[in-house]
Amino acid sequence: MAKTLTELEEIRAWTAGRGGEPIMADMPDVGGKEQHLLGLTFDQHMLNADGNEGPDRPGSHFELVDWDTWYAALEAQGLVLVVDDDLEGDTHAEYRFMSRDEAGG
């Protein structure tokens, strides 16, 4: 079952519980509005190792960012984080972004 996370601390706790960190990439300005591509990465050595490979490699255009910067971009774009409401002890990291309007918040 999906769970919608809107507050920074609950997003941060969910992500940290799975060993994750916030990442972001700048996008071209659209109509003079700054936009960012948001994501979460769950395998830090994948970002830092030379010649790395793996399922969670975000690519060179993503950068690790601090939580305040990431959350400000999430808010500016009117997004929420939708995660699996996983069973206790399960630490899988499936998530998606949804507009606040679509999520009803």
WOURWO-V589167 format. One line per field, one symbol per residue. ss: DSSP state (H for helix, E for strand, L for the rest). psi: psi as a letter, one per 30 degrees, with the letter a starting at -180 (. if undefined). A space follows every 10 residues. Layout:
# WOURWO-V589167
ss = ???
psi = ???
This chain:
# WOURWO-V589167
ss = LEEEELLHHH HHHHHHLLLL EEEEEEEEEE LLEEEEEEEE ELLHHHHHLL LLLLLLLLLL LLEELLHHHH HHHHHHLLEE EEEELLLLLL LLLLEEEEEH HHHLL
psi = kkkkkfkeee eeeeeefggl lklkkklkkj hgkklkkllk kgiefeffkk hlllfhjflf fkkklleeee eeeeeefhll kklkillkfk hlikllklke eefg.
